[in-house]
Amino acid sequence: MAKSFILGAKGEKPRSDLRVKYTPSKKTLSISVKSTVNTLFGKAIKQQAEDICRDLQVHTGTIEIEDFGALPFVIAARLEASIKQAHPDLQLESIPPIKDFCMYASSRDRFRRSRLYLPGNQSKLMLNAGIHKPDGIILDLEDSVSPAEKEDTRYIVRNALRTLDFYGAERMVRINQGELGLKDLEFIVPHNIHLILIPKVESAEEIKIIDKRILEISKECGRKKPVFLMPIIESGRGVLKALEIAESSKNIVALAIGLEDYTADLGVPRTAGGKESFFARSMIVNTARAAGVQAIDTVYSDVGNEIGLRESVREAKSLGFDGKGCIHPRQIKPMHEEFAPNELEVEKAKKIVAAFKEAESKGLGVVSLGSKMIDPPVVKRALHTVKLAKMTER
């Protein structure tokens, strides 16, 4: 009896997902569909399955689809992954056309106050994530995805990057470590990704290997735009190597700290006071400033504690961090409000910017405010503060 390859959602009736069973054989291809929306979309789902099989040049075997309201990009991902598990040497792809609203660019210095983590295999969480206006949306291939699901999750993330509306959020993916991560790159670099998060980095060499592979894939697919990188420091060794990591690639735009793994590496519990991580967080901020990149703080894991979240953001801001990670949409608005400059900061920044513009209009190379000289980094920070204040007012 031929082996069947079953992929897809877990649970009795998973929402917005499906299960696919593909059994290779020498018999002419047979496709059956059982769907909770069969009356409306049963024929369309079967037609899509036929189209995908044609793209992959699969003409034999049996496909059984059990659908629970999955969107087309998920159906395509699950089916292609199932077929390729049965035929691992198959090189053809069935890639959905890229939507126009996906075609926007990012930039090195854009705001990254909030980045929302979403498990790469939970498509139902992706659909409306952008309406909460995070600065970035991370489709995660690493810790939130079990080893057994990593292969087919790549197809979901690839298709999501091409078809989902992120409402202007920076399009991010957190890859796996080592060889798994290098394989992940093949599924995301050609497909309008903006930024890749690299977990548990401990050396500059790790970044260089990834950077080289991204360049190779970019040449193969004709990508011209850079892929920005955000290494995540999550160990004692990583903290001590932070500067060489931050300076290892021109594509690095931010350096992040992950405290769950860091405190585990130290062998101490993570506390609300955070004394055990003060050194590491300060190192990340100083390293980021030295390297000319952003400093991004860890996630705040108590989703129901808004007061604690606001205190955590205020502390991060006081240390010099530019943003934090979040694990629930409800954390985004408080995070943006707390990272916003206060009235005194805005007023001071406006005076510095005005002095800078006046000096510039007079052709002066020196900027002064009253009796004090203003250095270029101070002007740059003031411009950043004014821009952030305007953005927060919207």
N, C-alpha and C positions, 0 to 999 in steps of 0.2 A: 504494500500500500504506500502511495506517495505521501511524503511528509507535508503537512499544512503549515503555513506561516501566518500566524495570527498577531495582529498589531492593533493598538488603539486604546480607547478609554477603559478605565477600570470602574467597577461598581455596577449596580443593577441597571440604572437609567441615567447615565452621565449626561449632563446638559451640554449642548453645543459641541458634541464630539461624535465619534463613531467607532465601530470595530470592523476590521477587514480581515477576512480569511481567504488566503490565496493558496490553492493546491495545484502545483504544476503537474501537467500530464501531457500526453500526446494527442488528446482529444481537442476538437475545435473549441475555442474560448467560449465559456458560458458565464454570464454575469447575472446574479440575482440581487435584488434590493429589497430590504425590509426597513421601513422608515416610519418614524412618528409623524412625519409630514408627507406620507406617501402620495396622498391624493393630489397635493399641490406640486410636489417636487420629485416624486419617484422617477418619472421618465427623464427628468433633467439630470438626476444623479446617475442613472444608468448611462445616459449619453455621455456624461463627463467621464465615467469610468472607461467607456469605449474609446473616447478620444485619448485618454492617458495611455491606454494599452497600445493604441496606434502610434503615439509618440515614442513609446518604448519598444515598439515592434514585437509586442507579445501577442501571439495569435492562438495560443493554446492554454489549457488549464481551466480551473474553476475559481471564480471570485464570488464570495458571499459578503455583502455589505449590510451591516446592521447600523442604521443611522439614527441619531438622537438630536437632530437639528443642527448638524455641523455645517459650517459655511464652506463654500467651494474650495478655498485655499487649504482647509484642513482635510477635506476629502481627498484632494489631490496629493497632499503630503503623506497621509496614511497609506494610500494605495501604492504610491511609488515606492515607499519604504518597504512595504510588504513584498512587493515583486522583487525588489533588489536584495532582500534577504534570501529569497529563493534563488536568485541569479546574481551572485556577488560580483561577477565579472562584467555585468552589463554597464556600459559607459554612457548610454543615451540618457537624456533627462526629459522630464515633462514640466516645464517651467511656466507658470502663469505670466501673462503680459504685465509689465509694470504700470501702475496707475500714475496718472499725471500728478496727483497730489502727493506722491511719494518723492517727487523730483525736486527737492529743495536742498540747499547746501548748508553746511555748518561752518564754524570758524574757530580759530585757536582760542580766542579770548571771549567767547560767548559766555553768558552766565550759566553756571552749573550749581545753583543753590540747592536744587533737589534732583535726585535721580531715583526713579521708581523701579524697584526690582519686581519682575514678573517671571514665574517659572515658564520656561520655553515650551513646556508640554501642556500648559493650561490656556488654550486658545480663548476660552470664554472670558478670561481676565484681560485679554489684550484688546478686545473689540472697542471698548469705550474709555480705555485708560487715558488717552490724550485729552479728553474733555476736562480733566481735572487740572490741566495746564502744568504738569511737571516740566522742569527744564530739560530733563532727559528721561527716556524710557529704556530700561534694560531688559532685554529678553535673555533669560539666564539659561545657559547650557551646563553650568557647573553644579554647585551644591544642592540646588533645589530639584535636580533631575536624577533619578536613580540610575545606576549603571546599565540596567536592562533596557532603559528607555532612551538612552543618549543618542543612539543611531537614528531612530525615526524622529526624534525631537529636532534634529538638524533640519529635516525637510520642512517641518512646521515653521521654524524660525526663518528659514530661507524664503518660504512663500509669504510669511507675514511681512517681511521687509519689502516685498514687492507689491503687496496688495492692500495693506491696512493703512488707515489714516491715523497718523501720530499727532495731528493737529499742531504741527510745527515743533514738537519736542525733538530733541536730538536723538537720533536712532542709534542705540547702543546694544551691544551683545557682550555678555561675560562668557568667555571661552573656558575650556578645561585646561588642565595642566599638561605639559609634555606632549607626547605624540597625539593624544586625543585632541588637544588644543590646535595643533597644526592641521589636523584633519578638519576641525571645525571651520578653519579659515576658508577652506574651499567652498563652503556652503554660504558664506556671508560676504566675503570681500567683493565678489562680482555683483552684489545685489543691493546697492545703495545704502550700505552701512556708513555711519558717520564716525563712530568711535568704538573701539574694542577695549574692554576691561580685561586685564591679565591678572589672574589671582595668584596669591602666595609667591610673589616674586622675591628671589633672594640674591640675584646676581644680574649684572649688566648683560652677560652672555645670553641669558634667557630672552631678553628683549631683542637682542641682535638677531637671534635665530628666527623669532617671530617676524621681525621687520623684514628680514631677507625673504621669508616665505610670502609675506604680503606683497612685496615688490614683484616676485616671480608670478604670482597669481594675477596681479594687476596688469602685467605685460601680456599675459595669456588672454585675458578677457578684454583688454583695451581700456582699462580704467585709467583716467587721468588725475582725478582728484585724490588727495592724500587720505589715508585712513589714520585718524587720530588714535592715540593710545593713552590708557590710564592704568599704569601698574598699581596693584593693590599690595601694600606691605602688611604682612600678617605674621611675622616671626621676629625674634630677636636678631637673627642674622640679617634679615631684610632691613630692619631699622638701621643697623650699623653700616649697611651697604647702600643706604638710600640715595646718597648724592651720586654715586657712580651709576645707579639705576636711572635716576632722573635725567642724567646727561647722556644716556646711552643711545638716544634716538631723537632726531629733530621732530619726529611726529608725536612725541609725548607732550600732552597739553595739561595734564594734571597728575598728581600723585595722591593716592588714597590710602587710608589706614583701615584695616579690618581688625577690630578688637576681640572678637570671639576667639579667633584662632591665635591671635597674639597672646592673650592671657592664658590660653591653654598651653601655648609653647613655653610660657614662663612657669607654668604649673601653679598659678594662683587664680582665685575666683575673680570674675569681673564684678566690681562693686559700683554702686550708684555714685559714690564720691569720686571714683576714677583715679585715686592716687597711684595705683599700680600701672596706669597707662600714661601718666603725665609726661614722662620722659619721651616715650615713643611719639606721642602726639606733637610735642614741641619739636622733636627732630624732623617730623614730616613737614611741619610748617616752615621751619628754617631751611630745610632742604629745598622745598618748593620755591621759596623766595630766591634762594641762591641760584637755582636752575632756571628761574623765570617762568615757572608754570604754576597752576592753581593747586591749592591744598584742599583736599576733600576729606571730611571727617567720616567716621563710621556710622552705621545705622543706629537708630534708637528703637529698641525692640518691643517696648511696652506700648502697643498700639492704642490702648484705651486711656493712657495717661497723658493728656494734652499739656497739663501743667509741667510735668516732668520733661516732656519734649521741648517745650519753650525754654525751660531752664538749660537743657542740654544744648540747644541751638545758641543761646546767649553765651554760654561758656565757650562753645566752639568759635563763635565770632570774636570773643575777647582774646582767644589764643591766636587768631589770625587765619582761621579756616574760611574758605570761600563757599563751602557747601557741605551737605550731609547726604547720606543715603536714606531712603525711606522704603518701608515694606507695605504701606497701605496708603491709598489715595487721601485719606483724611489727614495725613501728616503733612501734605504739601502746602496748604494755605498757611497754617501756623509757622511753618518753616520759612516761607517767603516773607511773612510779616516780621519775623524776628531777625532775619538777615538784612531787612531794609534799614537804611541809615536813619538815625533819629534827626530831629529838627536841628540840633546844634551841629551835627556832622554835616548836614546838607548846607547849612548857612556858611560854615567855614569853607567847605569845598567850593561853593559858588564864588566866594571872595578870591580864592586861589585861582580858579579858572578865569575870572575877570581880570586879575592881575597878569595872568599868563597871556591872555588875548591882547591886552593893552601893550605889553612888552613886545609881543610878536608884531603888532601893527606898527610899532615904532622901530622895528628892526633891531631890537635889543637882544643880546644873547643871554642876559641875566634877568631873572624874574624876582621881584621883591614885593613883599606885602608889609607896608609900614617900614619898620627898620630891619625886618628879617628877610634874608635871602631864601628863595624857594628853590630847592633842588629838583631836577627833572623827575625823579621817582615820586616826589610829593605831588607834583602836578599831575602825573599819570594816575596816581591814586585818587586825586580830587576829581578828575574827569570820570573815572570809574564810579565814584560815589554819586555824582550828579546823574550819570546815565542810569544807575541802579534805582535812584529815587524816582526818576521819570517812569521807569518800567513798573515800579511798585504802585504808582498812582493809577495805572490803567485798570 
